[in-house]
C-alpha cells in the first residue's frame, strides 16, 4: 500500500538533487533548493497526490537523447546507444 511521503523525505530528495537543467523543467533546481522551505508543503502535497492519481497528459512528455555508450562504437547499431 502507498505510504505518503513526509516533508522531510521530499526535502532530502530536493536537497540531494544534482543542479542539472532540463528543457522541460519549469523552475531550475537551484531556485527550488533556495526556496525549499516555502515550497516544501506544496511540493510534498503535489507529490503525494500524483502518486495516488494518474499523471495528466502535460506530465507525460520527455526529451530523450540517444548517446553512444563509448566513442568508436558503430553508430548504425541501436544497441550501442543509451537514452539520456
ROSE-4610 file (N, C-alpha, C; in Angstrom, 1 decimal, always signed):
// ROSE-4610
residu = [X/X/X/X/X/X/X/X/X/X/X/X/X/X/X/X/X/X/X/X/X/X/X/X/X/X/X/X/X/X/X/X/X/X/X/X/X/X/X/X/X/X/X/X/X/X/X/X/X/X/X/X/X/X/X/X/X/X/X/X/X/X/X/X/X/X/X/X/X/X/X/X/X/X/X/X/X/X/X/X/X/X/X/X/X/X/X/X/X/X/X/X/X/X/X/X/X/X/X/X/X/X/X/X/X/X/X/X/X/X/X/X/X/X/X/X/X/X/X/X/X/X/X/X/X/X/X/X/X/X/X/X/X/X/X/X/X/X/X/X/X/X/X/X/X/X/X/X/X/X/X/X/X/X/X/X/X/X/X/X/X/X/X/X/X/X/X/X/X/X/X/X/X/X/X/X/X/X/X/X/X/X/X/X/X/X/X/X/X/X/X/X/X/X/X/X/X/X/X/X/X/X/X/X/X/X/X/X/X/X/X/X/X/X/X/X/X/X/X/X/X/X/X/X/X/X/X/X/X/X/X/X/X/X/X/X/X/X/X/X/X/X/X/X/X/X/X/X/X/X/X/X]
num = [1/1/1/2/2/2/3/3/3/4/4/4/5/5/5/6/6/6/7/7/7/8/8/8/9/9/9/10/10/10/11/11/11/12/12/12/13/13/13/14/14/14/15/15/15/16/16/16/17/17/17/18/18/18/19/19/19/20/20/20/21/21/21/22/22/22/23/23/23/24/24/24/25/25/25/26/26/26/27/27/27/28/28/28/29/29/29/30/30/30/31/31/31/32/32/32/33/33/33/34/34/34/35/35/35/36/36/36/37/37/37/38/38/38/39/39/39/40/40/40/41/41/41/42/42/42/43/43/43/44/44/44/45/45/45/46/46/46/47/47/47/48/48/48/49/49/49/50/50/50/51/51/51/52/52/52/53/53/53/54/54/54/55/55/55/56/56/56/57/57/57/58/58/58/59/59/59/60/60/60/61/61/61/62/62/62/63/63/63/64/64/64/65/65/65/66/66/66/67/67/67/68/68/68/69/69/69/70/70/70/71/71/71/72/72/72/73/73/73/74/74/74/75/75/75/76/76/76/77/77/77/78/78/78/79/79/79/80/80/80/81/81/81/82/82/82/83/83/83/84/84/84]
x = [+0.8/+0.0/+0.9/+0.4/+1.1/+1.2/+2.4/+2.7/+3.1/+2.3/+2.6/+4.0/+4.6/+5.9/+5.8/+6.8/+6.8/+7.5/+7.4/+8.1/+9.6/+10.0/+11.4/+11.9/+11.2/+11.6/+11.8/+10.8/+10.8/+12.0/+12.2/+13.3/+14.6/+14.8/+16.1/+16.3/+15.2/+15.4/+15.7/+15.0/+15.3/+16.7/+17.2/+18.5/+19.6/+19.3/+20.4/+20.3/+19.4/+19.3/+20.5/+21.0/+22.1/+21.5/+22.3/+21.9/+21.9/+21.4/+21.3/+20.0/+20.0/+18.9/+18.3/+17.0/+16.3/+15.4/+15.2/+14.4/+12.9/+12.5/+11.1/+10.9/+12.0/+11.8/+11.3/+10.2/+9.7/+10.5/+11.1/+12.0/+13.3/+14.4/+15.7/+15.9/+16.6/+16.8/+17.4/+18.3/+19.0/+17.9/+16.9/+15.9/+15.0/+14.7/+13.9/+14.6/+15.9/+16.7/+16.8/+16.9/+16.9/+15.6/+14.5/+13.2/+12.5/+13.2/+12.6/+11.7/+12.1/+11.3/+9.9/+9.8/+8.5/+7.7/+8.4/+7.7/+7.4/+8.1/+8.0/+6.6/+5.7/+4.4/+3.6/+3.8/+3.1/+3.7/+5.0/+5.7/+5.3/+5.4/+5.0/+3.6/+2.7/+1.3/+1.1/+1.7/+1.7/+2.2/+3.3/+4.0/+3.1/+2.5/+1.6/+0.4/-0.2/-1.4/-1.1/+0.1/+0.4/+0.6/+1.1/+1.3/+0.0/-1.1/-2.4/-3.2/-2.9/-3.7/-2.8/-3.5/-2.8/-2.2/-1.1/-0.5/-1.3/-1.4/-2.0/-1.1/-1.8/-1.0/+0.2/+0.0/+1.1/+2.4/+2.2/+3.4/+3.9/+3.4/+3.8/+4.8/+5.6/+6.5/+7.9/+8.8/+10.2/+11.1/+12.3/+13.2/+14.3/+14.4/+15.3/+16.3/+17.6/+18.7/+19.5/+19.6/+20.4/+21.9/+22.7/+24.2/+24.9/+26.0/+26.8/+27.3/+27.3/+27.8/+29.3/+30.1/+31.5/+31.9/+32.9/+33.3/+33.9/+33.6/+34.1/+33.2/+32.1/+31.1/+30.3/+29.8/+29.1/+27.8/+27.7/+26.5/+25.3/+25.4/+24.3/+23.6/+24.2/+23.6/+23.0/+21.6/+20.9/+21.3/+21.8/+22.2/+23.4/+24.1/+25.3/+24.9/+23.6/+23.2/+22.6/+22.6/+21.8/+21.0/+19.8/+18.9/+19.3/+19.3/+19.6/+18.5]
y = [-1.2/+0.0/+1.3/+2.3/+3.6/+4.2/+4.6/+5.4/+6.8/+7.8/+9.2/+9.6/+10.4/+11.0/+12.1/+12.2/+13.3/+14.5/+15.6/+16.8/+16.6/+15.8/+15.5/+14.7/+13.7/+12.9/+13.7/+14.5/+15.4/+16.4/+17.0/+17.9/+17.2/+16.0/+15.3/+15.0/+14.6/+14.4/+15.6/+16.7/+18.0/+18.5/+18.4/+19.0/+18.1/+16.8/+15.9/+15.8/+16.5/+16.5/+17.3/+16.8/+17.5/+18.8/+19.7/+21.0/+21.0/+19.9/+19.8/+20.5/+20.9/+21.6/+20.8/+20.7/+20.0/+21.1/+21.0/+22.0/+21.9/+20.8/+20.7/+21.2/+21.5/+21.9/+23.4/+23.6/+25.0/+25.9/+25.3/+26.1/+25.4/+26.1/+25.4/+24.9/+23.8/+23.1/+24.0/+24.9/+25.8/+26.7/+27.1/+28.0/+27.2/+26.0/+25.2/+24.9/+24.7/+24.5/+25.7/+26.9/+28.1/+28.5/+28.0/+28.3/+27.1/+26.1/+24.8/+25.0/+25.8/+25.9/+26.5/+27.4/+27.9/+27.0/+26.3/+25.4/+24.0/+23.6/+22.2/+21.7/+22.4/+21.9/+21.6/+22.5/+22.4/+21.2/+21.1/+20.1/+18.7/+18.6/+17.3/+16.9/+17.9/+17.6/+17.2/+17.9/+17.5/+16.1/+15.8/+14.5/+13.4/+13.6/+12.5/+12.3/+13.4/+13.3/+12.7/+13.0/+12.5/+11.0/+10.5/+9.0/+8.3/+9.0/+8.4/+8.4/+9.4/+9.6/+9.3/+9.2/+9.1/+10.5/+10.4/+11.7/+12.4/+13.7/+14.4/+14.3/+14.5/+14.5/+15.4/+16.6/+17.6/+17.0/+16.0/+15.5/+14.2/+13.8/+12.6/+12.9/+13.9/+14.3/+14.2/+13.8/+13.7/+14.0/+14.5/+14.7/+13.7/+12.7/+11.6/+11.8/+11.8/+12.0/+10.7/+10.0/+8.8/+9.1/+8.6/+8.8/+7.5/+7.5/+6.3/+5.9/+4.7/+4.2/+4.4/+4.3/+4.5/+5.1/+6.0/+6.5/+5.4/+5.4/+4.4/+3.3/+3.2/+2.1/+2.5/+1.4/+1.6/+2.4/+3.6/+4.4/+4.0/+2.9/+2.4/+1.3/+0.8/-0.2/+0.4/+0.4/+1.0/+0.4/-0.8/-1.4/-0.7/+0.2/+0.9/+2.2/+2.5/+3.8/+3.6/+4.6/+4.7/+5.9/+5.9/+7.0/+8.0/+9.2/+10.3/+11.3]
z = [+0.0/+0.0/+0.0/-0.6/-0.7/+0.6/+1.0/+2.2/+1.8/+2.2/+1.8/+2.2/+1.4/+1.7/+2.7/+3.6/+4.5/+3.9/+4.5/+4.1/+4.2/+5.3/+5.5/+4.3/+3.9/+2.7/+1.5/+1.2/+0.0/+0.1/+1.2/+1.4/+1.1/+1.7/+1.4/-0.1/-0.8/-2.2/-3.0/-2.6/-3.3/-3.1/-1.8/-1.5/-2.0/-2.3/-2.8/-4.3/-4.9/-6.4/-7.0/-8.1/-8.8/-9.5/-9.7/-10.2/-11.7/-12.3/-13.7/-14.2/-15.5/-16.0/-17.2/-17.2/-18.3/-19.0/-20.3/-21.0/-20.6/-20.0/-19.6/-18.2/-17.4/-16.0/-16.0/-15.4/-15.4/-14.4/-13.4/-12.5/-12.3/-12.5/-12.3/-10.9/-10.7/-9.5/-8.4/-8.8/-7.8/-7.1/-7.9/-7.4/-6.4/-6.8/-5.9/-4.6/-4.6/-3.4/-2.5/-3.2/-2.4/-1.8/-2.3/-1.8/-1.2/-0.9/-0.4/+0.8/+1.7/+2.9/+2.7/+1.7/+1.3/+0.5/-0.5/-1.4/-0.9/+0.1/+0.6/+0.9/+1.6/+1.8/+0.5/-0.5/-1.8/-2.6/-2.7/-3.4/-2.8/-1.5/-0.8/-1.1/-1.1/-1.4/-2.8/-3.8/-5.2/-5.4/-4.8/-4.9/-4.4/-3.3/-2.7/-3.5/-4.0/-4.8/-6.2/-6.7/-8.0/-8.0/-6.8/-6.7/-6.6/-6.2/-6.0/-7.3/-8.1/-9.4/-10.6/-11.7/-13.0/-13.3/-14.1/-14.5/-15.6/-15.6/-16.7/-17.9/-19.1/-20.3/-20.3/-19.7/-19.7/-19.0/-18.2/-17.4/-18.1/-19.3/-19.9/-21.1/-21.0/-22.1/-21.6/-22.4/-22.1/-23.3/-23.1/-24.1/-23.9/-24.9/-24.8/-25.9/-25.5/-26.5/-26.5/-27.6/-27.6/-27.7/-26.8/-26.9/-27.0/-27.8/-27.9/-26.5/-26.2/-24.9/-24.8/-25.9/-25.9/-27.3/-27.3/-28.6/-29.4/-30.7/-31.6/-31.9/-31.2/-31.5/-32.8/-33.4/-34.6/-34.4/-35.0/-34.8/-35.5/-36.4/-37.1/-36.3/-35.2/-34.4/-33.2/-33.1/-32.0/-30.6/-30.5/-29.3/-28.7/-29.5/-29.0/-28.3/-28.2/-27.6/-26.3/-25.5/-24.2/-24.2/-23.7/-23.6/-22.5/-22.8/-21.8/-21.8]
